[in-house]
Amino acid sequence: MVEHMQHMGWVAVAAMVLASCGKGPAEGPAQAGVLRLVVVPEWQGEPLQFFTEYREHMDRRVTVELLKMYFGELQLEGAGEPQALNDVVYMDLSDGPVAFHWAVDAGSHTAITGHLGVPEAMNYADPSLYGAGHPLNVNNGTYWTWATGYRFAMFEGRYDLDPASTAPLVNAFVFHPGREFCYLPLTFAPSGGVTVEPGDTTEVRVVVDVEKFFHSSAGQIDLATENQDHGGVPALALKMATNIQLSMSVE
């Protein structure tokens, strides 16, 4: 699992925990806890295995070889003003679950909200402004060199239309949704809310069911005719972005 620390260092976490062990009621600003968001790639309830053969909804043989995505404008929602978490976070899910951490006000909250993709102002900024380690650094391979902006998600693999075949998979599928119309809202709302205790860590696990990238209530992907999009087919890009959006659920 890849771990990311956002808006705080481990020293800050340690100081927060030590402070919570003091005697007497807290004074001044609200006490803080740690919010941990874990994004887990799966295929129909099991950990996603890259380069492993699966069957999609039309019984076509497929493998997944690459999965990257961005979340933008993440916030912790509650009764008061939303608490900003990150402008943008980047995930390469090839190594399994990815986790992010933030220091947030303790208390009862309702959900983490955000968007699939990169906020407009950052999407069209000069990519050279983002140094090593930044989610938008060009070394992540998500910047479109032929057009201004970033791929909001990168989903690649191979397929065979013949379900009875045993031949190696050679046909490639590539989906790179991006641009403003693919910047879709996300809401991660556990049934019991998000309760953060002072000095403790609260985890929210979001499952991404990659099998559902190929089909949802919004539409299905037919690999016979829909297997390539590099941002130039808006209808297909939006359908894939919507399927990705709808594939996510809180565990």
Secondary structure as UniProt FT lines:
FT   STRAND          2..5
FT   HELIX           10..20
FT   STRAND          32..43
FT   TURN            44..45
FT   STRAND          46..47
FT   TURN            50..51
FT   STRAND          54..55
FT   TURN            57..58
FT   STRAND          61..78
FT   STRAND          83..92
FT   HELIX           93..95
FT   STRAND          98..105
FT   STRAND          107..116
FT   HELIX           120..123
FT   HELIX           127..129
FT   TURN            132..133
FT   TURN            135..136
FT   HELIX           138..140
FT   STRAND          150..151
FT   STRAND          153..160
FT   TURN            163..164
FT   STRAND          171..175
FT   HELIX           180..182
FT   STRAND          184..188
FT   TURN            191..192
FT   STRAND          194..196
FT   TURN            198..199
FT   STRAND          201..209
FT   HELIX           210..214
FT   STRAND          215..216
FT   TURN            217..218
FT   STRAND          219..220
FT   TURN            223..225
FT   STRAND          228..229
FT   HELIX           234..246
FT   STRAND          248..250
//
